[in-house]
């Protein structure tokens, strides 16, 4: 009783990504609610858009992520190409890596997404990993070059 099993396969061009989890607008996340309470001040709502407080807050959060091989944060290293924030609090971050073979190629974009989602007022975050334009040392800030002894 030797039955031959055949596995049927279907080739597809693309698969739609699964729906993303979203933080409802009714949920108000604050970094430290007690500090605001003790100060007796109501926090101001920041708006989205270019140059907004939310955009600056995301950049600050991204500056806390360091490349594991280089003692410089990913923002100063020039890996973050763009941070866009809509009025609704949806963030789109465009980034690259120093090389496609980077050891953190799978985990770093996820960490960027999680850090962006940790910013108060951010409802959703999407990280687009791009390879064009490719990263090169000219994309580093002067602070990063100084830290690495390149100035």
Residue pairs with C-beta under 8 A, 6 or more apart in sequence:
20 124
20 126
22 123
22 124
23 29
23 117
23 122
23 123
23 124
24 123
25 88
25 123
28 120
29 118
29 120
30 36
30 43
30 120
31 120
36 42
36 43
45 121
46 52
46 53
46 54
46 57
46 121
47 53
47 54
47 87
48 54
48 55
48 85
48 86
48 87
48 88
48 89
48 90
48 121
49 55
49 85
49 86
49 87
50 84
50 85
52 85
54 85
54 89
54 91
54 119
54 121
54 122
55 83
55 84
55 85
57 119
57 120
57 121
58 83
58 85
58 91
58 93
58 115
58 116
58 119
58 122
59 75
59 80
59 83
61 115
61 116
61 118
61 119
62 73
62 74
62 75
62 80
62 83
62 93
62 112
62 115
62 116
63 73
63 74
63 75
63 76
64 73
64 115
65 73
65 74
65 75
65 108
65 111
65 112
65 115
66 72
66 73
66 74
67 73
67 74
67 77
67 79
67 98
67 104
68 103
68 104
69 103
70 77
70 148
71 147
71 148
72 140
72 144
72 147
72 148
74 80
74 95
74 108
74 112
76 140
76 141
76 143
76 144
76 147
77 98
77 139
77 140
77 141
77 144
78 135
78 138
78 139
78 140
78 141
78 144
79 95
79 96
79 97
79 98
79 135
79 139
80 93
80 94
80 95
80 112
81 94
81 95
81 96
81 130
82 92
82 93
82 94
83 91
83 92
83 93
83 94
84 91
84 92
84 93
85 91
85 122
88 123
89 121
89 122
89 123
89 124
90 122
90 123
90 124
90 125
90 126
91 116
91 119
91 122
91 124
91 125
91 126
92 125
92 126
92 128
93 112
93 113
93 116
93 125
93 126
93 127
93 128
94 127
94 128
94 130
95 109
95 112
95 127
95 128
95 129
95 130
96 129
96 130
96 131
96 133
96 134
96 135
97 104
97 105
97 108
97 129
97 135
98 135
99 135
100 131
102 108
109 127
109 129
110 127
112 127
113 125
113 126
113 127
116 122
116 125
116 127
117 124
117 125
137 145
137 150
140 148
140 150
142 151
145 151
